[in-house]
Amino acid sequence: MCSAEPINCFPVLVNILSNSFLRLFNSTARIRVWSEPFYSTQSPEVKRDIFFICLCYLLVLAAGLPPHFAVSSMEDYKVKSMH
């Protein structure tokens, strides 16, 4: 009924329990549960946009981190603190 991976098994378990409770109370409604843990896009434009957003973020991060460590080291040098 479900695979051994918990990411796939939990929605199936929730579906079985929910539908059993509905049947217990004589309801004709059914609950459908599905799992899609990773958002998938079919459009190459969206994939390209996501790639460029991530690339820009990483470039800003890569440009900002080294000066942060350098300033921190200079402040330690001025105060003459030791690690």
PyMOL CGO cylinders between C-alpha atoms (Angstrom):
from pymol import cmd
from pymol.cgo import CYLINDER

trace = [
    CYLINDER, 0.00, 0.00, 0.00, 2.88, 2.40, 0.65, 0.3, 1, 1, 1, 1, 1, 1,
    CYLINDER, 2.88, 2.40, 0.65, 6.63, 2.28, 0.27, 0.3, 1, 1, 1, 1, 1, 1,
    CYLINDER, 6.63, 2.28, 0.27, 9.07, 2.07, 3.16, 0.3, 1, 1, 1, 1, 1, 1,
    CYLINDER, 9.07, 2.07, 3.16, 10.00, 5.75, 2.88, 0.3, 1, 1, 1, 1, 1, 1,
    CYLINDER, 10.00, 5.75, 2.88, 8.24, 7.84, 5.54, 0.3, 1, 1, 1, 1, 1, 1,
    CYLINDER, 8.24, 7.84, 5.54, 7.75, 10.77, 3.16, 0.3, 1, 1, 1, 1, 1, 1,
    CYLINDER, 7.75, 10.77, 3.16, 5.45, 8.59, 1.04, 0.3, 1, 1, 1, 1, 1, 1,
    CYLINDER, 5.45, 8.59, 1.04, 3.91, 6.49, 3.80, 0.3, 1, 1, 1, 1, 1, 1,
    CYLINDER, 3.91, 6.49, 3.80, 2.54, 9.27, 6.03, 0.3, 1, 1, 1, 1, 1, 1,
    CYLINDER, 2.54, 9.27, 6.03, 0.08, 10.75, 3.49, 0.3, 1, 1, 1, 1, 1, 1,
    CYLINDER, 0.08, 10.75, 3.49, -1.23, 7.27, 2.70, 0.3, 1, 1, 1, 1, 1, 1,
    CYLINDER, -1.23, 7.27, 2.70, -1.71, 6.57, 6.41, 0.3, 1, 1, 1, 1, 1, 1,
    CYLINDER, -1.71, 6.57, 6.41, -3.54, 9.87, 6.88, 0.3, 1, 1, 1, 1, 1, 1,
    CYLINDER, -3.54, 9.87, 6.88, -5.77, 9.06, 3.92, 0.3, 1, 1, 1, 1, 1, 1,
    CYLINDER, -5.77, 9.06, 3.92, -6.64, 5.60, 5.25, 0.3, 1, 1, 1, 1, 1, 1,
    CYLINDER, -6.64, 5.60, 5.25, -7.42, 6.92, 8.75, 0.3, 1, 1, 1, 1, 1, 1,
    CYLINDER, -7.42, 6.92, 8.75, -9.46, 9.87, 7.49, 0.3, 1, 1, 1, 1, 1, 1,
    CYLINDER, -9.46, 9.87, 7.49, -11.57, 7.76, 5.18, 0.3, 1, 1, 1, 1, 1, 1,
    CYLINDER, -11.57, 7.76, 5.18, -12.11, 5.12, 7.87, 0.3, 1, 1, 1, 1, 1, 1,
    CYLINDER, -12.11, 5.12, 7.87, -13.41, 7.78, 10.27, 0.3, 1, 1, 1, 1, 1, 1,
    CYLINDER, -13.41, 7.78, 10.27, -15.69, 9.13, 7.56, 0.3, 1, 1, 1, 1, 1, 1,
    CYLINDER, -15.69, 9.13, 7.56, -17.10, 5.66, 6.91, 0.3, 1, 1, 1, 1, 1, 1,
    CYLINDER, -17.10, 5.66, 6.91, -17.52, 5.17, 10.65, 0.3, 1, 1, 1, 1, 1, 1,
    CYLINDER, -17.52, 5.17, 10.65, -19.83, 8.20, 10.76, 0.3, 1, 1, 1, 1, 1, 1,
    CYLINDER, -19.83, 8.20, 10.76, -21.79, 7.03, 7.66, 0.3, 1, 1, 1, 1, 1, 1,
    CYLINDER, -21.79, 7.03, 7.66, -20.51, 9.80, 5.42, 0.3, 1, 1, 1, 1, 1, 1,
    CYLINDER, -20.51, 9.80, 5.42, -20.38, 9.49, 1.65, 0.3, 1, 1, 1, 1, 1, 1,
    CYLINDER, -20.38, 9.49, 1.65, -17.56, 12.02, 1.33, 0.3, 1, 1, 1, 1, 1, 1,
    CYLINDER, -17.56, 12.02, 1.33, -13.99, 10.90, 0.80, 0.3, 1, 1, 1, 1, 1, 1,
    CYLINDER, -13.99, 10.90, 0.80, -10.69, 12.66, 1.52, 0.3, 1, 1, 1, 1, 1, 1,
    CYLINDER, -10.69, 12.66, 1.52, -7.92, 12.47, -1.04, 0.3, 1, 1, 1, 1, 1, 1,
    CYLINDER, -7.92, 12.47, -1.04, -4.32, 12.98, 0.10, 0.3, 1, 1, 1, 1, 1, 1,
    CYLINDER, -4.32, 12.98, 0.10, -1.27, 13.27, -2.10, 0.3, 1, 1, 1, 1, 1, 1,
    CYLINDER, -1.27, 13.27, -2.10, 2.36, 14.00, -1.53, 0.3, 1, 1, 1, 1, 1, 1,
    CYLINDER, 2.36, 14.00, -1.53, 4.65, 15.99, -3.76, 0.3, 1, 1, 1, 1, 1, 1,
    CYLINDER, 4.65, 15.99, -3.76, 7.65, 16.87, -1.59, 0.3, 1, 1, 1, 1, 1, 1,
    CYLINDER, 7.65, 16.87, -1.59, 9.57, 18.71, -4.30, 0.3, 1, 1, 1, 1, 1, 1,
    CYLINDER, 9.57, 18.71, -4.30, 7.89, 21.36, -6.38, 0.3, 1, 1, 1, 1, 1, 1,
    CYLINDER, 7.89, 21.36, -6.38, 8.29, 20.37, -10.00, 0.3, 1, 1, 1, 1, 1, 1,
    CYLINDER, 8.29, 20.37, -10.00, 7.95, 22.74, -12.90, 0.3, 1, 1, 1, 1, 1, 1,
    CYLINDER, 7.95, 22.74, -12.90, 7.62, 21.82, -16.51, 0.3, 1, 1, 1, 1, 1, 1,
    CYLINDER, 7.62, 21.82, -16.51, 8.37, 25.27, -17.85, 0.3, 1, 1, 1, 1, 1, 1,
    CYLINDER, 8.37, 25.27, -17.85, 12.04, 25.90, -18.73, 0.3, 1, 1, 1, 1, 1, 1,
    CYLINDER, 12.04, 25.90, -18.73, 11.54, 29.65, -18.22, 0.3, 1, 1, 1, 1, 1, 1,
    CYLINDER, 11.54, 29.65, -18.22, 10.58, 29.12, -14.57, 0.3, 1, 1, 1, 1, 1, 1,
    CYLINDER, 10.58, 29.12, -14.57, 13.55, 26.81, -14.03, 0.3, 1, 1, 1, 1, 1, 1,
    CYLINDER, 13.55, 26.81, -14.03, 15.86, 29.39, -15.59, 0.3, 1, 1, 1, 1, 1, 1,
    CYLINDER, 15.86, 29.39, -15.59, 14.42, 32.17, -13.42, 0.3, 1, 1, 1, 1, 1, 1,
    CYLINDER, 14.42, 32.17, -13.42, 14.84, 30.10, -10.26, 0.3, 1, 1, 1, 1, 1, 1,
    CYLINDER, 14.84, 30.10, -10.26, 18.42, 29.29, -11.28, 0.3, 1, 1, 1, 1, 1, 1,
    CYLINDER, 18.42, 29.29, -11.28, 19.30, 32.97, -11.79, 0.3, 1, 1, 1, 1, 1, 1,
    CYLINDER, 19.30, 32.97, -11.79, 17.69, 34.01, -8.52, 0.3, 1, 1, 1, 1, 1, 1,
    CYLINDER, 17.69, 34.01, -8.52, 19.71, 31.37, -6.66, 0.3, 1, 1, 1, 1, 1, 1,
    CYLINDER, 19.71, 31.37, -6.66, 22.87, 32.37, -8.54, 0.3, 1, 1, 1, 1, 1, 1,
    CYLINDER, 22.87, 32.37, -8.54, 22.42, 36.05, -7.65, 0.3, 1, 1, 1, 1, 1, 1,
    CYLINDER, 22.42, 36.05, -7.65, 21.81, 35.16, -4.02, 0.3, 1, 1, 1, 1, 1, 1,
    CYLINDER, 21.81, 35.16, -4.02, 24.96, 33.04, -3.87, 0.3, 1, 1, 1, 1, 1, 1,
    CYLINDER, 24.96, 33.04, -3.87, 27.02, 35.75, -5.55, 0.3, 1, 1, 1, 1, 1, 1,
    CYLINDER, 27.02, 35.75, -5.55, 25.88, 38.35, -3.03, 0.3, 1, 1, 1, 1, 1, 1,
    CYLINDER, 25.88, 38.35, -3.03, 26.58, 35.90, -0.22, 0.3, 1, 1, 1, 1, 1, 1,
    CYLINDER, 26.58, 35.90, -0.22, 30.03, 35.06, -1.59, 0.3, 1, 1, 1, 1, 1, 1,
    CYLINDER, 30.03, 35.06, -1.59, 30.86, 38.75, -1.96, 0.3, 1, 1, 1, 1, 1, 1,
    CYLINDER, 30.86, 38.75, -1.96, 29.68, 39.67, 1.54, 0.3, 1, 1, 1, 1, 1, 1,
    CYLINDER, 29.68, 39.67, 1.54, 31.11, 36.93, 3.72, 0.3, 1, 1, 1, 1, 1, 1,
    CYLINDER, 31.11, 36.93, 3.72, 34.90, 37.40, 3.30, 0.3, 1, 1, 1, 1, 1, 1,
    CYLINDER, 34.90, 37.40, 3.30, 34.81, 41.10, 4.31, 0.3, 1, 1, 1, 1, 1, 1,
    CYLINDER, 34.81, 41.10, 4.31, 32.78, 40.15, 7.36, 0.3, 1, 1, 1, 1, 1, 1,
    CYLINDER, 32.78, 40.15, 7.36, 35.50, 37.77, 8.53, 0.3, 1, 1, 1, 1, 1, 1,
    CYLINDER, 35.50, 37.77, 8.53, 38.24, 40.28, 7.70, 0.3, 1, 1, 1, 1, 1, 1,
    CYLINDER, 38.24, 40.28, 7.70, 36.55, 43.05, 9.71, 0.3, 1, 1, 1, 1, 1, 1,
    CYLINDER, 36.55, 43.05, 9.71, 36.03, 40.66, 12.60, 0.3, 1, 1, 1, 1, 1, 1,
    CYLINDER, 36.03, 40.66, 12.60, 39.72, 39.71, 12.56, 0.3, 1, 1, 1, 1, 1, 1,
    CYLINDER, 39.72, 39.71, 12.56, 40.81, 43.36, 12.45, 0.3, 1, 1, 1, 1, 1, 1,
    CYLINDER, 40.81, 43.36, 12.45, 38.60, 44.19, 15.43, 0.3, 1, 1, 1, 1, 1, 1,
    CYLINDER, 38.60, 44.19, 15.43, 40.14, 41.29, 17.34, 0.3, 1, 1, 1, 1, 1, 1,
    CYLINDER, 40.14, 41.29, 17.34, 43.60, 42.56, 16.41, 0.3, 1, 1, 1, 1, 1, 1,
    CYLINDER, 43.60, 42.56, 16.41, 42.81, 46.10, 17.61, 0.3, 1, 1, 1, 1, 1, 1,
    CYLINDER, 42.81, 46.10, 17.61, 41.42, 44.88, 20.92, 0.3, 1, 1, 1, 1, 1, 1,
    CYLINDER, 41.42, 44.88, 20.92, 44.27, 42.34, 21.17, 0.3, 1, 1, 1, 1, 1, 1,
    CYLINDER, 44.27, 42.34, 21.17, 41.93, 39.51, 21.95, 0.3, 1, 1, 1, 1, 1, 1,
    CYLINDER, 41.93, 39.51, 21.95, 42.93, 35.87, 21.61, 0.3, 1, 1, 1, 1, 1, 1,
    CYLINDER, 42.93, 35.87, 21.61, 40.72, 32.97, 20.64, 0.3, 1, 1, 1, 1, 1, 1,
]
cmd.load_cgo(trace, "trace")
